[in-house]
Amino acid sequence: MSTIPFDAQNAGYVQALYELYAQNPNAVPQPWRRFFAQGPATTVRAGLLVPDGLTGNGAQSGNGQAATLLPARTAVAAPASIAADAWAVDTARGRFLSAVARGTALVQALRDHGYMLAQIDPLGSEPPGHPQLDPAFFGTSMEELEQIPSTVGP
């Protein structure tokens, strides 16, 4: 059994790496590729959600279908309708948590770089801004972030 190389403080970063890995495994550093390649038994235990584009056993899927949070082998097969409902709940939960992670990253960027949006020049020059202050930098939009309840997040 491998150890988990991260904790709650950087789990959002690791989830983002995992989602990047699902799109292109070569886009993440080799140590993370090795960790993610261990499959759901390790990643789900670590608290990560299996991103779309990965099969249940951690391999790339060729058909673009979303993966479930369950390992590829289960002891008892659930009826198809129950399995489909569980998949829909897990997929919705995964999308919601991904949106929360992106929103949290934007909040942190505002904390770190928000001063770069302040209009403090008395002559009216535009503030320099920062690329991380745009929600698109984190792959989200204000419309998506507005769907997150105010009781969730930092």
Sequence and secondary structure as in RCSB ss.txt:
>XXXX:A:sequence
MSTIPFDAQNAGYVQALYELYAQNPNAVPQPWRRFFAQGPATTVRAGLLVPDGLTGNGAQSGNGQAATLLPARTA
VAAPASIAADAWAVDTARGRFLSAVARGTALVQALRDHGYMLAQIDPLGSEPPGHPQLDPAFFGTSMEELEQIPS
TVGP
>XXXX:A:secstr
    S  GGGHHHHHHHHHHHHH GGGS HHHHHHHHT HHHHTTTT    TTB TTSSB SS     SS S  S
S   HHHHHHHHHHHHHHHHHHHHHHHHHHHHHHHHHHGGGG    TT       GGGSGGGGT  HHHHHTS T
TS  
